[in-house]
Amino acid sequence: MKRKLLFTASLVFMAIVACKRDDYWNQTMVVQRGSISGTLSNTDDNTALKGVKILFERQTKSNGEQTFVDTVSTDEKGLFNYDVPYPNKIKVSIRDTGRYQLNETYVEIQEKKMYPIDLKSFPRFGVSQINVQVLSEDKQPYEGVRVGLYERESSTESYSVVDTLLSDVQGRVSFTGRAFPVRYKVKIAEPDIAYKSDSMEGAMLTKIPVELSLITRSLFGKGNLKLISKQIFSNQVVKNERFQYRYKSVLDSKFSAWEEGVFGADGQFTLINKVYPGDIEIKYSANSSVRFEVQNSSMTLSVPNTTTPFPVFIKDLEPRYKEPVLTNLKVSTLVLNNGLSVKGPFAVTMDNNHNLYIADGYKNQLFMVDMQGNASVIAGNGTAGSVDGAGSTATFNGMWGVAVDSSGNIYTTDAANTSGAHRIRKIVKSSNGDYTVSTMAGTGISGDADGIGTAATFNRPSGIIFDKVRKCLYISEWGAGRVRKIDLSTAANTVSTLAAPSSATNLFTMTLSPDAEDMYVSSNNNNNIFKYNFTSGTIASYINSNVNNRGLFATAGGKLLATAGNQNLIFYYDLKTNMMTELSTRVSSADESGKVSKMYQLKKRPQGSSSHLVFIMISGQATGMSPIIQTKIVTKL
């Protein structure tokens, strides 16, 4: 019995060793290897023999028996190379013995070094040539097109690359010195996006030259390509601005090095004598007059851009017009088209395409207004509830907040003081334009539990904003006076408590400072605006305004605009001096019952490089229909 077990164990061990040694031949496995570097040349005239298969075998038994390892083909210089784990004894021989004289040699690989060998052979039956003419679709010679030749001895083998030649002025290439008999394939060896492909296969059996033709046409052009720089919001031409760019045509395998360009006095820049179609990438240059980002930083240029400049939309990261002029304000009402109207607009935000989203907390619907002013309802059927699903049939429960992330996903809060609310909802647009609603966090029961997504609980989540720097959402709680965080960097949607201001109640909304280092939080009932610092992780009262704080918006010019809920006015703080100034008493409205409405939230909408809009949300009584007032604050240089 012991002998049987010993014998079986020995067999298993030998099998494992053999398998492990076979693994060493995997060319991607990290083991110590020597390198066989060889040349194959003609015995008669010492010329390189191209596209000939070389066979590698290794000795596996003491009687000299060989095991197949691999084959490689000689390149256009008759060279070949193969890495071999050591120690090993390798037999190297000519594989294509149907047309070349057999020659072989042995190499003992003992260490990590180069093992040079030189093989000689000659065509057994003679040589011929394969002549190819490249023609256009109207049968005219096509100059400057690469043609590839591939060969194999039998139909069961793979083709070996022999050579690639460029067609001459007559469209001709000649592959000379080809040993026969052989099966061949010739083809247009250009990228398919650059030339129409064509190929031919056959067999060369005698010394008679083979005459072939290939038909193609170019799918590219060459000329001067034009760009024009425009401001992303105003569509105004940006003049005399420096930038960096790199270009890759359909004939290139990689982008060129970065170069510097200048949009001239007419806002245009021309790439001289470029092959197209091609891709261009553009970015901010250290020599630019302002720091900026390019909305369409990667563009494809083609034949229309030889006459019509391709627009490059840029946005200043440091606005040229920083300080708002807080006088002579113009007030107007945003009236929705398509027969739509809002009843309780609590929040507003925008996506990267500058579509405006309005959260109606009374109608429990999410409205969208595009840059052309077209309005639509994208989510909510108008009744209170917590039904997920298609946007048109989903229901919401006190939609007080709305935010959009960098990918265009929309998030809203359910702030109603009722079971089934207390949730964070996510709205995603599909490729066919339909919207789908899901619950991403919250159980529907009021609480303070942190945790994974729908296991966490909230207490009347009110405001919501997106932090693109930290890839997360912040949510203020009306019912608990806390600021919560949802991590969007993973699919888990982990909820945590970021801050809980002392003695704070009825937190309404938040805004980030332009540098994203601080966050301001409004508290309605104790008249406070709190400031959270991300570096220290602390929150404290920034200022007590003695008014019911609701909407907040921090401008690039160091101003914190805020609304007073029941006083129907806008005021601002200078973040450098902390001085409070009343901005306007005009921004108010009466609903249909004649009662003065409450002012809720501020948001800017870019409108050119010299102005922006601030939207003030006016919430009406439950029986009324309220407008959205938009205040235009003209800025100066």
C-alpha positions as CSV (number, residue, x, y, z in Angstrom):
1,M,0.0,0.0,0.0
2,K,2.8,2.4,0.9
3,R,4.5,1.7,-2.4
4,K,1.3,2.6,-4.3
5,L,1.0,5.8,-2.4
6,L,4.7,6.7,-3.0
7,F,4.3,5.8,-6.7
8,T,1.2,8.0,-7.0
9,A,2.8,10.9,-5.2
10,S,5.8,10.7,-7.5
11,L,3.6,10.8,-10.6
12,V,1.8,13.9,-9.2
13,F,5.0,15.6,-8.4
14,M,6.4,14.9,-11.9
15,A,3.2,16.2,-13.5
16,I,3.4,19.4,-11.5
17,V,7.0,20.0,-12.4
18,A,6.3,19.4,-16.1
19,C,3.3,21.8,-16.0
20,K,5.4,24.4,-14.2
21,R,8.2,24.1,-16.7
22,D,5.7,24.5,-19.5
23,D,4.4,27.7,-17.8
24,Y,7.9,29.1,-18.2
25,W,7.4,29.2,-21.9
26,N,4.5,31.7,-21.5
27,Q,6.2,34.8,-22.9
28,T,4.3,37.1,-20.4
29,M,5.4,35.2,-17.3
30,V,8.2,36.8,-15.3
31,V,11.1,34.3,-15.3
32,Q,14.8,34.5,-16.1
33,R,15.4,34.1,-19.9
34,G,18.1,34.1,-22.4
35,S,17.5,35.6,-25.9
36,I,18.1,33.8,-29.2
37,S,18.9,36.4,-31.8
38,G,19.2,35.2,-35.3
39,T,19.6,36.1,-39.0
40,L,18.5,34.1,-42.1
41,S,20.3,34.8,-45.3
42,N,20.6,33.4,-48.8
43,T,23.5,30.9,-49.2
44,D,24.1,32.2,-52.7
45,D,24.3,36.0,-52.4
46,N,23.9,36.6,-48.7
47,T,20.7,38.6,-49.1
48,A,18.1,38.6,-46.3
49,L,15.3,36.0,-46.5
50,K,12.1,37.8,-45.5
51,G,8.9,36.3,-44.1
52,V,10.3,32.8,-43.5
53,K,8.9,30.9,-40.6
54,I,11.5,29.7,-38.0
55,L,10.7,26.7,-35.8
56,F,11.7,26.5,-32.1
57,E,11.7,23.2,-30.3
58,R,13.2,22.1,-27.0
59,Q,14.8,18.8,-25.9
60,T,12.5,17.1,-23.4
61,K,14.0,13.6,-23.2
62,S,17.5,12.2,-22.9
63,N,17.2,10.5,-26.3
64,G,17.1,13.9,-27.9
65,E,13.3,13.9,-28.6
66,Q,12.1,17.5,-29.2
67,T,8.8,19.2,-28.2
68,F,7.3,22.0,-30.3
69,V,7.6,25.5,-28.7
70,D,6.7,28.2,-31.2
71,T,7.3,29.7,-34.6
72,V,8.3,33.2,-35.5
73,S,8.8,34.9,-38.9
74,T,11.9,36.7,-40.1
75,D,11.4,40.4,-40.6
76,E,12.2,42.6,-43.7
77,K,15.9,42.3,-42.7
78,G,15.9,38.6,-42.3
79,L,16.1,38.9,-38.5
80,F,14.3,37.0,-35.8
81,N,14.3,36.9,-32.0
82,Y,12.9,34.7,-29.2
83,D,13.3,34.7,-25.4
84,V,13.9,31.3,-23.8
85,P,13.8,30.4,-20.0
86,Y,17.0,28.6,-18.9
87,P,18.4,26.1,-18.6
88,N,17.2,24.6,-21.9
89,K,18.5,23.1,-25.1
90,I,16.8,24.6,-28.1
91,K,16.6,23.3,-31.7
92,V,16.2,26.2,-34.2
93,S,15.3,25.3,-37.8
94,I,13.6,26.5,-40.9
95,R,9.9,25.7,-40.9
96,D,9.1,26.6,-44.5
97,T,10.8,23.6,-46.0
98,G,8.3,23.4,-48.9
99,R,10.2,26.1,-50.6
100,Y,13.4,26.7,-48.6
101,Q,16.3,24.3,-48.0
102,L,16.3,22.9,-44.4
103,N,18.9,24.2,-42.0
104,E,19.0,23.8,-38.3
105,T,21.2,24.4,-35.3
106,Y,21.1,23.8,-31.5
107,V,21.5,26.4,-28.8
108,E,22.1,25.7,-25.1
109,I,20.6,28.4,-22.9
110,Q,22.4,28.6,-19.6
111,E,22.1,32.2,-18.5
112,K,20.5,35.5,-19.1
113,K,22.3,36.8,-22.2
114,M,22.1,37.1,-26.0
115,Y,22.7,33.9,-28.0
116,P,23.4,35.0,-31.7
117,I,23.0,32.4,-34.5
118,D,23.2,32.6,-38.3
119,L,21.1,30.4,-40.5
120,K,21.7,29.9,-44.2
121,S,19.2,28.6,-46.8
122,F,18.1,29.0,-50.4
123,P,14.9,28.7,-52.4
124,R,14.7,25.0,-53.5
125,F,12.8,25.7,-56.8
126,G,13.7,29.2,-57.6
127,V,12.2,32.7,-57.1
128,S,9.8,35.0,-58.9
129,Q,8.1,38.3,-58.1
130,I,4.6,39.7,-57.2
131,N,3.8,43.0,-58.9
132,V,0.9,45.1,-57.6
133,Q,-0.5,48.3,-59.1
134,V,-2.7,50.5,-56.9
135,L,-5.4,52.2,-58.8
136,S,-8.1,54.8,-57.9
137,E,-11.8,54.0,-58.4
138,D,-11.6,55.6,-61.8
139,K,-8.6,53.4,-62.7
140,Q,-5.9,56.0,-62.3
141,P,-2.5,55.2,-60.7
142,Y,-2.4,55.9,-57.0
143,E,1.0,57.1,-55.7
144,G,2.2,56.9,-52.1
145,V,0.0,54.1,-50.8
146,R,1.5,51.4,-48.6
147,V,0.9,47.8,-49.8
148,G,1.7,44.8,-47.7
149,L,2.7,41.2,-48.7
150,Y,1.9,38.2,-46.6
151,E,2.8,34.5,-47.3
152,R,2.1,31.0,-46.0
153,E,2.9,27.5,-47.3
154,S,-0.5,26.0,-46.6
155,S,-4.1,27.1,-46.1
156,T,-4.0,25.8,-42.5
157,E,-1.1,28.1,-41.4
158,S,-1.3,31.8,-40.5
159,Y,0.2,34.4,-42.8
160,S,3.7,35.8,-42.2
161,V,4.4,39.4,-42.8
162,V,6.9,39.7,-45.6
163,D,7.2,43.4,-46.4
164,T,5.4,46.7,-46.8
165,L,6.2,48.9,-49.8
166,L,5.1,52.4,-51.0
167,S,3.5,52.7,-54.4
168,D,5.5,54.8,-56.9
169,V,4.2,57.4,-59.4
170,Q,2.7,54.7,-61.5
171,G,1.0,53.2,-58.5
172,R,3.3,50.1,-58.7
173,V,5.1,48.0,-56.1
174,S,7.2,44.9,-56.8
175,F,8.0,42.2,-54.2
176,T,11.0,40.5,-55.7
177,G,12.9,37.4,-54.8
178,R,9.9,35.4,-53.6
179,A,10.4,31.7,-53.3
180,F,7.7,29.4,-54.7
181,P,5.4,27.5,-54.4
182,V,3.7,29.8,-51.9
183,R,0.3,31.2,-51.0
184,Y,0.2,35.0,-50.9
185,K,-2.0,37.8,-49.8
186,V,-1.6,41.5,-50.8
187,K,-3.6,44.3,-49.3
188,I,-3.7,48.0,-48.8
189,A,-1.7,48.4,-45.6
190,E,-3.2,51.8,-44.6
191,P,-5.6,52.5,-41.7
192,D,-9.2,51.7,-42.8
193,I,-10.2,55.2,-41.7
194,A,-7.7,56.7,-44.1
195,Y,-8.1,54.5,-47.2
196,K,-10.7,52.2,-48.6
197,S,-9.4,48.7,-48.0
198,D,-8.8,46.1,-50.7
199,S,-6.9,42.8,-50.8
200,M,-6.2,39.8,-53.1
201,E,-5.1,36.2,-52.3
202,G,-3.7,33.5,-54.5
203,A,-0.9,31.0,-55.1
204,M,2.4,31.5,-56.9
205,L,3.5,28.1,-58.3
206,T,6.0,28.9,-61.1
207,K,8.6,31.5,-62.1
208,I,6.0,33.4,-64.0
209,P,5.6,36.8,-62.2
210,V,2.2,37.4,-60.6
211,E,0.4,40.6,-61.8
212,L,-2.2,42.1,-59.5
213,S,-4.1,45.3,-59.0
214,L,-5.8,46.9,-55.9
215,I,-8.5,49.5,-56.0
216,T,-8.7,52.2,-53.3
217,R,-9.5,55.8,-52.6
218,S,-8.4,58.1,-49.8
219,L,-10.8,59.0,-47.1
220,F,-8.9,62.1,-46.0
221,G,-7.9,65.5,-47.3
222,K,-5.1,68.0,-46.6
223,G,-5.5,71.7,-46.1
224,N,-5.7,74.6,-43.6
225,L,-8.1,74.0,-40.7
226,K,-9.7,76.9,-38.8
227,L,-10.8,77.4,-35.2
228,I,-12.6,80.3,-33.6
229,S,-12.6,81.0,-29.9
230,K,-15.9,82.0,-28.2
231,Q,-17.1,82.6,-24.7
232,I,-19.0,79.7,-23.4
233,F,-22.0,81.7,-22.2
234,S,-22.2,84.8,-24.4
235,N,-21.0,83.3,-27.6
236,Q,-18.8,86.4,-28.0
237,V,-15.5,86.0,-29.8
238,V,-12.4,85.9,-27.6
239,K,-9.5,87.8,-29.1
240,N,-5.8,87.6,-28.7
241,E,-5.8,84.6,-26.3
242,R,-3.0,82.1,-26.1
243,F,-3.5,78.4,-25.7
244,Q,-1.8,75.0,-26.1
245,Y,-2.8,72.4,-28.6
246,R,-1.8,69.1,-30.1
247,Y,-3.1,67.3,-33.3
248,K,-3.5,63.8,-34.5
249,S,-4.7,63.1,-38.1
250,V,-6.2,59.8,-39.3
251,L,-2.8,58.9,-40.6
252,D,-1.1,59.4,-37.2
253,S,-0.7,56.8,-34.5
254,K,-0.3,59.3,-31.7
255,F,-0.8,63.0,-30.9
256,S,1.9,65.5,-31.8
257,A,3.8,67.3,-29.0
258,W,2.0,70.2,-27.4
259,E,2.4,73.5,-29.2
260,E,1.3,77.1,-28.5
261,G,-1.2,78.9,-30.6
262,V,-3.0,82.3,-30.5
263,F,-6.5,83.2,-31.3
264,G,-6.0,86.4,-33.2
265,A,-7.7,89.7,-33.4
266,D,-10.6,88.1,-35.1
267,G,-10.7,85.2,-32.6
268,Q,-9.4,82.7,-35.2
269,F,-6.5,80.3,-35.4
270,T,-5.5,78.3,-38.5
271,L,-3.6,75.0,-38.5
272,I,-1.6,75.1,-41.7
273,N,-1.5,72.2,-44.2
274,K,-2.9,69.5,-42.0
275,V,-4.2,66.1,-43.0
276,Y,-7.9,65.7,-42.0
277,P,-10.1,64.3,-40.5
278,G,-8.1,64.7,-37.3
279,D,-8.4,65.2,-33.6
280,I,-7.2,68.3,-31.8
281,E,-6.9,68.8,-28.0
282,I,-6.8,72.3,-26.5
283,K,-5.9,73.5,-23.0
284,Y,-5.0,76.6,-21.0
285,S,-1.6,78.0,-21.6
286,A,0.6,79.6,-19.0
287,N,0.9,82.6,-21.3
288,S,-2.8,83.1,-21.5
289,S,-4.2,86.4,-20.2
290,V,-6.6,84.5,-17.9
291,R,-6.8,81.0,-16.7
292,F,-9.6,79.2,-18.5
293,E,-11.1,75.8,-19.3
294,V,-12.3,74.6,-22.7
295,Q,-15.8,73.1,-22.7
296,N,-15.0,71.1,-25.9
297,S,-11.4,70.4,-25.2
298,S,-11.2,67.5,-27.7
299,M,-12.6,68.1,-31.2
300,T,-12.6,66.4,-34.6
301,L,-11.8,68.6,-37.5
302,S,-12.8,67.7,-41.1
303,V,-13.2,69.3,-44.6
304,P,-15.9,71.8,-43.5
305,N,-13.4,73.4,-41.2
306,T,-11.2,74.4,-44.1
307,T,-13.8,77.2,-44.7
308,T,-16.0,77.4,-41.6
309,P,-14.0,77.7,-38.3
310,F,-14.8,75.1,-35.6
311,P,-16.0,77.0,-32.4
312,V,-13.9,76.5,-29.3
313,F,-15.9,77.4,-26.2
314,I,-13.9,78.7,-23.3
315,K,-14.8,79.7,-19.8
316,D,-12.7,81.9,-17.5
317,L,-11.7,80.3,-14.3
318,E,-10.8,83.7,-12.9
319,P,-13.6,85.9,-14.4
320,R,-12.5,89.1,-16.1
321,Y,-15.6,90.7,-14.6
322,K,-15.4,89.8,-10.9
323,E,-17.2,92.5,-8.9
324,P,-20.9,92.9,-9.2
325,V,-22.4,96.4,-9.5
326,L,-25.1,96.2,-6.9
327,T,-27.1,99.2,-8.2
328,N,-29.7,99.7,-10.9
329,L,-30.9,96.1,-10.7
330,K,-33.3,94.9,-13.3
331,V,-36.0,92.6,-12.1
332,S,-38.2,90.4,-14.4
333,T,-40.3,87.3,-14.1
334,L,-39.4,83.9,-15.6
335,V,-42.6,82.7,-17.2
336,L,-42.6,79.1,-18.3
337,N,-43.8,78.2,-21.8
338,N,-45.7,75.2,-23.0
339,G,-48.6,76.0,-20.6
340,L,-46.6,75.2,-17.5
341,S,-46.4,77.1,-14.2
342,V,-44.9,76.5,-10.8
343,K,-46.7,76.7,-7.4
344,G,-44.0,76.4,-4.8
345,P,-40.5,76.7,-6.3
346,F,-38.1,75.9,-3.5
347,A,-34.8,75.3,-5.2
348,V,-33.0,75.8,-8.6
349,T,-29.8,74.5,-10.1
350,M,-28.1,74.0,-13.5
351,D,-26.2,71.3,-15.3
352,N,-23.0,71.7,-17.4
353,N,-25.2,72.4,-20.5
354,H,-26.8,75.3,-18.6
355,N,-30.3,73.7,-18.4
356,L,-32.2,75.1,-15.5
357,Y,-33.9,72.7,-13.0
358,I,-36.7,74.0,-10.7
359,A,-37.8,71.9,-7.7
360,D,-41.5,72.6,-6.9
361,G,-42.2,71.6,-3.3
362,Y,-45.9,72.1,-3.6
363,K,-46.5,70.3,-6.9
364,N,-43.8,67.7,-6.2
365,Q,-42.5,68.1,-9.7
366,L,-39.1,68.8,-11.2
367,F,-39.2,71.4,-14.1
368,M,-36.4,71.9,-16.7
369,V,-35.9,75.0,-18.7
370,D,-33.3,74.7,-21.4
371,M,-31.1,77.6,-22.7
372,Q,-33.7,78.3,-25.4
373,G,-36.3,78.8,-22.8
374,N,-38.3,75.7,-23.4
375,A,-39.9,74.3,-20.3
376,S,-40.9,70.7,-19.4
377,V,-41.7,68.5,-16.5
378,I,-39.1,65.8,-16.3
379,A,-40.1,64.0,-13.1
380,G,-43.1,63.8,-10.8
381,N,-46.8,63.3,-11.7
382,G,-48.0,66.0,-9.3
383,T,-49.1,63.9,-6.4
384,A,-47.3,63.4,-3.1
385,G,-45.6,60.0,-2.6
386,S,-42.4,58.0,-2.8
387,V,-42.9,55.9,-6.0
388,D,-39.7,55.2,-8.0
389,G,-39.7,54.4,-11.7
390,A,-40.3,56.4,-14.9
391,G,-40.1,60.1,-14.4
392,S,-43.6,60.7,-15.6
393,T,-45.1,58.3,-13.1
394,A,-42.8,58.8,-10.1
395,T,-43.9,60.7,-7.0
396,F,-42.1,63.0,-4.6
397,N,-42.9,64.2,-1.1
398,G,-41.9,67.8,-0.5
399,M,-39.3,68.5,-3.2
400,W,-37.3,71.2,-1.5
401,G,-33.8,70.7,-2.9
402,V,-32.2,69.9,-6.3
403,A,-28.6,69.3,-7.4
404,V,-26.8,68.1,-10.5
405,D,-23.4,66.3,-10.6
406,S,-20.7,66.5,-13.2
407,S,-22.3,63.6,-15.2
408,G,-25.7,65.2,-15.4
409,N,-27.3,63.0,-12.7
410,I,-30.0,64.9,-10.8
411,Y,-30.7,64.6,-7.0
412,T,-33.7,65.9,-5.0
413,T,-34.8,65.9,-1.4
414,D,-38.1,64.7,0.1
415,A,-38.6,67.2,3.0
416,A,-42.2,66.6,3.9
417,N,-42.9,65.9,7.6
418,T,-44.6,62.6,6.9
419,S,-43.8,58.9,6.8
420,G,-42.5,57.9,3.4
421,A,-40.6,61.2,2.9
422,H,-37.1,61.8,4.5
423,R,-35.4,60.5,1.3
424,I,-32.8,61.5,-1.3
425,R,-33.9,60.7,-4.8
426,K,-31.8,60.3,-7.9
427,I,-33.0,61.1,-11.5
428,V,-31.1,59.7,-14.4
429,K,-31.6,60.5,-18.1
430,S,-31.3,57.5,-20.5
431,S,-29.9,57.6,-24.1
432,N,-33.5,57.8,-25.4
433,G,-34.3,60.9,-23.4
434,D,-36.5,59.3,-20.8
435,Y,-35.9,60.0,-17.1
436,T,-35.8,57.3,-14.3
437,V,-36.3,58.0,-10.6
438,S,-34.8,55.9,-7.8
439,T,-34.2,56.3,-4.0
440,M,-30.5,56.5,-3.4
441,A,-30.6,57.2,0.4
442,G,-33.1,57.1,3.3
443,T,-35.6,54.6,4.5
444,G,-38.7,56.9,4.4
445,I,-38.6,57.1,8.3
446,S,-37.3,60.1,10.2
447,G,-34.0,59.4,11.9
448,D,-30.3,60.2,12.3
449,A,-28.6,56.9,11.4
450,D,-25.6,57.0,9.1
451,G,-24.9,54.1,6.8
452,I,-25.0,52.7,3.3
453,G,-27.6,54.4,1.1
454,T,-31.1,53.3,1.8
455,A,-30.1,52.0,5.3
456,A,-29.4,55.6,6.5
457,T,-32.1,57.8,7.8
458,F,-32.8,61.6,7.5
459,N,-34.9,64.1,9.3
460,R,-36.6,66.3,6.6
461,P,-33.7,66.8,4.2
462,S,-34.1,70.2,2.7
463,G,-31.2,71.6,0.7
464,I,-28.8,69.6,-1.4
465,I,-25.6,70.7,-3.3
466,F,-22.9,68.8,-5.3
467,D,-19.2,69.2,-4.5
468,K,-17.3,68.3,-7.7
469,V,-13.9,68.6,-5.9
470,R,-14.7,65.9,-3.3
471,K,-17.3,64.0,-5.5
472,C,-20.0,64.0,-2.9
473,L,-23.4,65.5,-2.0
474,Y,-24.1,67.7,1.0
475,I,-27.7,67.7,2.5
476,S,-29.1,70.1,5.1
477,E,-31.8,68.9,7.4
478,W,-34.7,71.1,8.3
479,G,-35.9,68.7,11.1
480,A,-32.6,68.1,12.8
481,G,-30.1,70.9,12.2
482,R,-27.4,68.7,10.7
483,V,-25.4,68.7,7.5
484,R,-25.1,65.2,6.0
485,K,-22.7,63.9,3.3
486,I,-23.2,61.2,0.6
487,D,-20.0,59.9,-0.9
488,L,-20.5,59.4,-4.7
489,S,-17.0,58.0,-5.3
490,T,-18.3,54.5,-5.0
491,A,-21.7,52.8,-5.7
492,A,-22.4,52.3,-2.0
493,N,-23.6,55.9,-1.5
494,T,-22.3,56.0,2.0
495,V,-24.1,58.5,4.2
496,S,-22.3,60.3,7.1
497,T,-22.9,63.3,9.4
498,L,-20.5,66.1,8.3
499,A,-21.5,68.8,10.9
500,A,-24.1,69.7,13.4
501,P,-24.1,73.4,14.2
502,S,-24.7,74.2,17.9
503,S,-28.3,75.2,18.7
504,A,-29.2,75.2,14.9
505,T,-32.6,74.4,13.7
506,N,-34.3,74.5,10.3
507,L,-31.2,74.4,8.1
508,F,-32.4,75.3,4.6
509,T,-29.6,75.3,2.1
510,M,-25.8,75.6,1.5
511,T,-23.4,77.1,-0.9
512,L,-19.6,76.5,-1.5
513,S,-17.1,79.3,-1.7
514,P,-15.5,79.6,-5.2
515,D,-12.3,77.9,-4.0
516,A,-14.4,75.1,-2.4
517,E,-12.6,75.6,0.9
518,D,-15.6,76.8,2.9
519,M,-19.3,76.0,2.9
520,Y,-22.0,78.4,4.1
521,V,-25.2,77.0,5.6
522,S,-28.4,79.0,6.2
523,S,-30.6,78.5,9.3
524,N,-34.1,79.8,9.0
525,N,-35.3,80.0,12.6
526,N,-32.3,81.2,14.5
527,N,-31.3,83.8,11.9
528,N,-27.8,82.4,11.5
529,I,-25.5,81.7,8.6
530,F,-22.9,79.1,9.6
531,K,-19.5,78.6,8.0
532,Y,-18.0,75.1,7.7
533,N,-14.2,74.9,6.9
534,F,-13.1,71.7,5.1
535,T,-9.5,71.9,6.3
536,S,-10.3,72.1,10.0
537,G,-13.5,70.1,9.8
538,T,-15.3,72.6,12.1
539,I,-18.5,74.6,11.8
540,A,-19.3,77.9,13.6
541,S,-21.6,80.8,13.3
542,Y,-20.5,83.2,10.5
543,I,-23.0,85.9,11.2
544,N,-26.4,86.4,12.8
545,S,-28.4,88.4,10.3
546,N,-31.6,88.9,12.5
547,V,-33.6,87.8,9.4
548,N,-35.0,84.4,8.4
549,N,-32.1,83.1,6.2
550,R,-33.0,80.9,3.2
551,G,-31.2,81.1,-0.1
552,L,-27.4,81.5,-0.3
553,F,-25.0,82.1,-3.2
554,A,-21.2,82.9,-3.0
555,T,-19.9,85.0,-5.9
556,A,-16.4,84.9,-7.4
557,G,-16.0,88.5,-6.3
558,G,-16.1,87.6,-2.6
559,K,-19.7,88.4,-1.9
560,L,-22.2,86.1,-0.1
561,L,-25.7,86.9,-1.4
562,A,-28.5,85.7,0.8
563,T,-32.3,86.0,1.0
564,A,-34.4,86.9,4.0
565,G,-37.4,84.5,3.9
566,N,-40.2,86.6,5.3
567,Q,-38.7,90.1,4.7
568,N,-38.7,89.6,0.9
569,L,-35.3,91.2,0.4
570,I,-31.8,90.2,-0.8
571,F,-28.8,91.2,1.2
572,Y,-25.1,90.4,0.8
573,Y,-22.0,90.1,3.0
574,D,-18.6,91.2,1.9
575,L,-16.6,88.1,2.8
576,K,-13.5,90.3,3.3
577,T,-15.1,92.9,5.7
578,N,-18.1,90.8,6.9
579,M,-20.2,93.9,6.3
580,M,-24.0,93.3,5.6
581,T,-25.7,95.4,2.9
582,E,-29.3,95.3,1.8
583,L,-29.4,94.7,-1.9
584,S,-33.0,95.1,-2.9
585,T,-36.6,95.4,-1.5
586,R,-38.0,95.2,-5.0
587,V,-37.7,91.4,-5.3
588,S,-41.1,90.4,-4.0
589,S,-44.3,89.2,-5.4
590,A,-48.0,88.8,-4.5
591,D,-49.7,85.6,-5.3
592,E,-53.3,85.4,-6.6
593,S,-54.8,85.9,-3.1
594,G,-52.9,89.1,-2.6
595,K,-50.6,87.8,0.1
596,V,-46.9,88.5,0.0
597,S,-44.8,85.4,-0.8
598,K,-41.7,84.1,0.9
599,M,-38.3,84.3,-0.8
600,Y,-36.4,81.0,-0.8
601,Q,-33.3,80.4,-2.8
602,L,-30.7,82.1,-5.0
603,K,-28.8,80.7,-7.9
604,K,-26.8,82.2,-10.8
605,R,-27.2,81.5,-14.4
606,P,-24.3,82.6,-16.6
607,Q,-25.2,85.2,-19.2
608,G,-22.1,86.2,-21.1
609,S,-18.8,87.5,-19.7
610,S,-20.2,90.8,-18.5
611,S,-23.3,89.7,-16.5
612,H,-25.0,86.9,-14.8
613,L,-28.5,86.2,-13.5
614,V,-29.5,85.4,-10.0
615,F,-32.7,83.4,-9.6
616,I,-34.7,84.2,-6.5
617,M,-37.3,81.6,-5.6
618,I,-40.6,83.0,-4.5
619,S,-42.8,80.5,-2.8
620,G,-46.5,81.3,-2.8
621,Q,-49.3,80.2,-0.5
622,A,-50.8,76.7,-1.0
623,T,-53.7,78.2,-3.0
624,G,-51.6,80.4,-5.2
625,M,-49.4,80.2,-8.3
626,S,-46.1,81.8,-7.8
627,P,-43.6,83.2,-10.3
628,I,-39.8,82.9,-10.2
629,I,-38.2,86.3,-10.0
630,Q,-34.8,86.6,-11.7
631,T,-32.6,89.5,-10.8
632,K,-30.0,90.6,-13.3
633,I,-26.8,91.9,-11.6
634,V,-24.7,93.7,-14.1
635,T,-21.0,93.3,-13.4
636,K,-18.1,95.5,-14.3
637,L,-14.5,95.1,-15.4
